[in-house]
């Protein structure tokens, strides 16, 4: 990723990548991800985009790479080719695996 012209961006991006890794690893294991954690990451993404106008594509690409590393498949495979239409920048598609549901009665 070439977002390195601002020292602030480099620091934010390094921290953001660390948080993406932790969040996606937790979700891949089936653990919960508190919404506040996702919202803070989205705020960091927006901060980098404000400091480096025009870098949204690069940020999204870096996030997609981290997602694929943790889940073993791409965002497109999980959410479809138009996933950014449902999750516009800076939203992160951080969703838990569906919990198994078992009927409690025979009705």
N, C-alpha and C positions, 0 to 999 in steps of 0.2 A: 504494500500500500504506500502510495507516495505522499500521504498527508503528513508532512514533516517540516513544513515551512515555519510553523508556529511551535514554539517549545510547549505552549499550553496544550496544543492539539496532540502532540506526541505523548504527553503525560496522560491526558484523558483517554486517548486511544489504547494505550497499554493497560490502563485500569479497566476500560470497557471490554477489552478482549479477555481479561482475567474473569470478569463478571459473566460474560457470555459463556465461557467455558464452564464455570460453576453452575450456572442456571441450566444450560442445555444438558450437562451431565446429570444433574438432579432429575430433570424431566425424563431423560432417557432411562433412568433407573426406576421411574414410576413414583418418585418423590414429589411432594408439593412444592410449588414456587409461589411465595406470597406476592400478591399484586404490587405491593410497594416496591419490591425488588425490581420487578419488570419496569415499573414507572420510572425508577431512578435511572435504569439503563437507557430508557427512551429519552430521558432528559439529557443524559450525557451525549447521546447521539445527536440530539438537536443542538447542544452546545458546540460540538465539533463542527456541525454544519454551519452554524453562525460565525464561527471563527475562520472557517475555510469554505467560503461560498462555492457551490458547485460540486461538492465532494460527496453528496448523498449516495451516488452510485457506488463509490469506493467503499463507503461505510457499509452499505448493504451487501456488497461482495464479501467483505471481511466477515460480516455476521453469517452469511451463507456458508462460507468456508468452515467456520467454527461449528455451525449447526450440522453440516455433513460429517465433520470429524466425530462428533458425539453421537449422532443418530445413525450414521452409516448410510444415509440417503439424503438427497437434496431437498430443499424447500419445495421445489417444483413437484417432486415425487409425492410429498406429503400433502401439499396444499393446492396443487395445480399450477399450470403455467402463469395464470393471472393472479397469483397469490398477493402481489403488491396492491391490487385493486381492493382486496378485502382488508389488507393490513397496510394502509398507506404510511409512508415514511413519517415519523420514526417508529411506528409501531412494530413490535417484535412478536412473531407468531409463537409465543411461549404457552403451549397448552399441555395440560396433563393427559396422560393416557386415560381412556375411558375406564371407569371402575366397573368391575363385573357386578351385574345385578342378578340376584336370585329371587324368584317368587317366594313370598312367605306363606302363601296359601295355595291350594290346588284350584282355586276359582279362576 
